[in-house]
Structure formats: C-alpha cells, structure tokens
Amino acid sequence: MNRLIRRMGELKKRGQKAFVAYIMAGEPTWEALREIILELESAGVSAVELGVPFSDPIADGPVIQAAANRALARGVSLAQIFEQVASLREQTDLPLLLMGYWNVFLQYGRKSCLQDARSAGVDGFIIADLPPEADPEFFRLAGQRDLCTVLLASETTPEDRLQLILSFASGFLYYVPQLGTTGLELKTDRALEKRIRLIRSMTDTPVCIGIGVKTREDACRLCGYADGVIVGTRIVEFIHRHADRPDLACETGRFVAGLIP
C-alpha cells in the first residue's frame, strides 16, 4: 500500500491529525536536507512535501519563490530529487511527495517521471497547475503505479467541480482557505469550518488545510474540523535563516515540533 495512504489511515484509526511539512528540495544542501527530513520524522511529521524548483512558481509567495531560485542556482533538478529520495529510502519510510509545476514534470516525460518516481520511493505528486481534465492520463498512470495525486480546492470551488476533483484526488485533498499565494495570513471563521465539514461529508479522502498556517494555535484550531494541516513558508524561512548553523537539522526538528498540535 502507498505510504501516504497507509499513514493517513493509521492517523484516522488513532483519532490523530496529520501534520505535513513542506521544504524546498536541496535546501540548503542535499546533505543537510537529508538530516532535516530525518529530524522531521522524529519530531512527528506525518509526511513531507519536497518542493520541485521552478522558475515561475505562480502559486508561491516570496519566501518559497526565493528558495526555488536558490535551488535552481545550485542546479537542483528533478533527476537529482529522484536520486536523493532513493537514497533516503535506505533510512526512512516517511511519506514523501513532490510538489511543483506541471512544466517540470512534463519536460521530464510523463511516463519516465512516473516510473522514476515509483522506483525512487516517491509516494505522490502535488501539481498546483494541473487540473484533472488537463491530463487525465497522468492521473490514470499514477494510480496504476500506486502513486498519490493530491489535488487542490479552494473557497471558490463549486460543488460540482469539487466532485470532479475528489474523484481524481488520492492521499488527501489540499484545501486552500483563501485565494492568494503561499505565506498569506490565515483567516478562519465559521464559514471555513462549514465548508470543510461539507467536503468531508462528500469523500473518505482526508482534507488537509494549507497556505496561511503558521502557528501551533492555527494548526490546533483547523484540526478541530480538518484531517490535518500543511505548513511550508515558516519552515522554509526557518531553514534559510539558520542555514549556517551546524545543528540546523536538530533545530529545525525542534522548531517544527513546536508547531504540531
């Protein structure tokens, strides 16, 4: 069984919520990143999203855009990411997802990308600019290889489109509580809670909320009605700010542990 699906199922059985951490691939170095991922696992992170750098990350705010530019400047590529994930699989069973933009995966080659992801030990994809109807074959082939395809929905997604998205989504649904790029201030209200409860009534696929989740208080509040949260900007920012510290991995683990409900 896919590691992400198994992990989400285990959390549900235990009555626990998911905490998904986003970090940029190769940031600040591959060696440091491997240590960070292992520390995140020890801290209790449920899964890690590895950002695949792209030159025009339209859905990302300035912090993640800057991280992507640094990664590109160091030559981080999709092929390198597959190699590093394969190496990590000797040390961890933590679910690992690749989050990026369709052009990067498409240029690698649809079938080659899926095959290499499967061989490396990747558990799935989050492709912000790939709606299901744009390339249903990709989703079909991913499913055949036991790879999750996490899809996004937002406050403006109509119910009939939600049904379509949920029919393709696996692993979890990535819910964006407000329109905008990563790093926004989170705004929560009864309308958001009602919306999440509606979606959860429509599907057995877990619903995790991302974009704007910055504190443990945010995470606790959202986990009152969602299946989990995703935190990216604060973690990426922390790693960059402390990149020169010899204890970067341990400090990142402690920092993230303080965000987990």
C-alpha positions, -999 to 999 in steps of 0.1 A, spaced: 0 0 0 11 36 -7 29 50 23 8 82 24 -25 64 22 -13 40 49 -1 68 72 -33 88 68 -53 56 76 -33 50 107 -38 85 119 -76 82 114 -77 50 134 -59 66 163 -80 97 162 -50 118 153 -45 146 128 -18 149 100 9 175 100 25 178 66 57 198 62 68 215 30 105 220 24 124 230 -8 144 202 -24 182 207 -20 178 235 5 203 245 19 223 214 7 213 178 -1 233 165 29 216 190 53 182 183 38 185 145 44 193 152 80 164 177 83 139 151 69 150 125 94 146 150 122 112 160 110 102 123 111 115 121 147 95 153 155 62 137 145 57 150 110 32 128 91 46 134 56 70 158 38 63 177 6 95 183 -14 93 214 -34 105 209 -70 121 243 -80 106 261 -110 115 295 -125 79 308 -124 62 295 -92 29 314 -96 12 300 -66 40 307 -42 48 337 -21 82 355 -19 97 331 7 92 299 -14 100 318 -47 133 328 -32 140 292 -21 132 279 -56 156 304 -71 184 294 -48 177 257 -56 178 264 -93 210 284 -90 226 253 -73 214 231 -102 187 212 -83 168 191 -108 140 165 -109 166 138 -117 186 148 -86 155 147 -65 147 111 -76 183 101 -67 181 117 -33 147 102 -25 161 67 -34 190 73 -10 167 85 17 146 53 14 175 34 30 169 54 62 132 63 64 97 52 55 82 87 59 58 95 31 74 119 6 55 139 -20 68 160 -48 52 194 -51 57 215 -81 45 228 -115 34 207 -145 60 220 -169 89 205 -149 73 170 -148 61 172 -184 95 181 -197 110 151 -179 85 129 -197 52 118 -183 59 81 -182 96 84 -173 86 108 -144 61 83 -130 84 53 -134 114 70 -118 92 84 -90 79 49 -83 114 34 -85 129 60 -62 102 57 -35 82 88 -41 47 85 -28 28 110 -49 26 144 -65 10 178 -58 10 197 -91 -6 231 -85 -13 240 -121 -25 206 -133 -63 202 -131 -76 167 -137 -92 173 -170 -60 187 -185 -42 153 -184 -64 125 -171 -39 100 -185 -13 112 -160 -37 106 -131 -46 71 -145 -10 61 -149 -1 75 -115 -28 53 -99 -16 23 -118 18 28 -101 4 33 -66 13 70 -67 -10 95 -50 -22 126 -68 -31 153 -42 -53 179 -57 -62 214 -46 -96 230 -39 -104 265 -25 -132 285 -11 -144 294 -47 -145 258 -60 -182 250 -68 -196 218 -55 -199 201 -89 -162 207 -95 -154 195 -61 -169 162 -70 -147 160 -101 -116 169 -81 -124 144 -54 -128 116 -80 -92 121 -90 -76 131 -56 -58 105 -35 -37 107 -3 -55 139 8 -73 169 -6 -52 201 -2 -76 228 8 -67 264 3 -88 285 27 -84 318 8 -72 329 -26 -36 341 -29 -1 328 -28 17 309 0 26 329 31 -7 347 35 -21 355 69 -46 328 78 -83 339 82 -106 314 98 -143 316 105 -174 295 108 -178 296 70 -144 277 66 -154 251 92 -188 246 75 -170 243 41 -146 216 54 -173 197 70 -193 197 37 -162 184 18 -156 157 44 -192 146 40 -186 141 3 -155 119 5 -134 95 25 -103 112 13 -87 132 41 -88 170 39 -58 190 49 -56 228 51 -26 246 38 -15 282 30 -15 306 59 -10 280 87 19 295 107 14 287 144 5 258 167 -26 277 175 -36 278 138 -30 241 135 -50 232 166 -79 253 155 -80 239 120 -76 203 132 -108 207 151 -126 200 118 -100 192 92 -79 160 90 -47 178 91 -26 209 82 2 217 58 30 242 69 55 254 44 65 291 44 75 292 81 96 261 78 113 272 46 120 306 61 135 289 93 158 267 73 171 296 52 176 319 82 196 292 101 213 276 72 248 282 85 242 265 119 259 232 125 229 220 143 204 231 116 186 197 114 181 194 151 169 230 154 145 226 125 131 195 142 126 213 174 110 243 156 86 221 137 78 200 168 65 233 184 40 237 155 25 202 157 -8 201 176 
